[in-house]
């Protein structure tokens, strides 16, 4: 009985948030991967080696989805992360 109630609750959450509902648009907000810590506040640091690995792992996961567009801020760390996800970054 508890398992059935839990399953019903999960279905209602999916419906409320339109998860998996055809015709809906999902919007993902992704923060840039790790960047070098020693950069000053006025600098635009690149991704660290760890950050490049993070971005690659994220790209592997996102590659399974049908991504329509990738948007990024002009900061180097954000662009480097976004370009791992798609060649066409806006």
N, C-alpha and C positions, 0 to 999 in steps of 0.2 A: 504493500500500500504506500509506504514512504517513497519507494523508488518511482512509482507511478506519479505521485504528487510532485516529486522533484522534476521529472521529465515534463510534466505539464507546465510547471513554473518556468523551466528553461525555454520551452516553446513560446510562452507568452513574452519572455524577455526578447527573444529573437524577433518576434513580430513587432514589439514595441519599438525596437531599434532598427527595424527594416533589414535585418541581417539575412542575406541570401534571397531577398525578395527581388524578382526580376524587375528591371526598369528603374531601380534606385541607383543613386550615385554615392559611392563611398569616398570620403575625403580623409586622407591620412596626413597627419602633421608629424614630420620626422625631424628631430634635432640633428644637427651635423655630428659626425663621428668625432672621436677624441682628437684634439689638436695639441700642439706643443705648448706646454705650460709657461715656458720662460719668455714668451713674447710679451711685449709691453702693451698697454691699453690702446695705443694708437697704431699698433701693427696689425697686419692681416696674416696670421700664421697659417701654414699649411697643415694638413692632417699629419699626425704622428704615425709611426709604423703601426702602432696598435690601432689607431683610427682607420688606417687603410684596410687592416684586416676586418675591423668592425663593418666598414662600408661594403667590403666584398661579401661578408656573410649576409648582410641585409639585402644586397643585390641578388644573391642566390634565392632568398625567400621571395622577394618581390617578382623575380622572373617567372614564377608560377602563375602570376596574376595577369589580367589583361589591363595594363596601365594605359590610360588614355593620354596623360600629360604629367610632366614633372616640372615644378616651378621651384625656383631657388632665389635666395637673396644673392646679392653680388659678392658676398664675402668668400674669400678663397676656400675656406674650410667647408662652407655650405655647397659651393659649386663642385668641389672635389667629391663630396659625398653624393650629390645629385647625379653627377656624370657616371657614377658606378651603376646607377639605376636605369639610366636612359641616355642615349646619345643626344637626343633633342631636349635640352633643358631650357626652359623659358624663364 
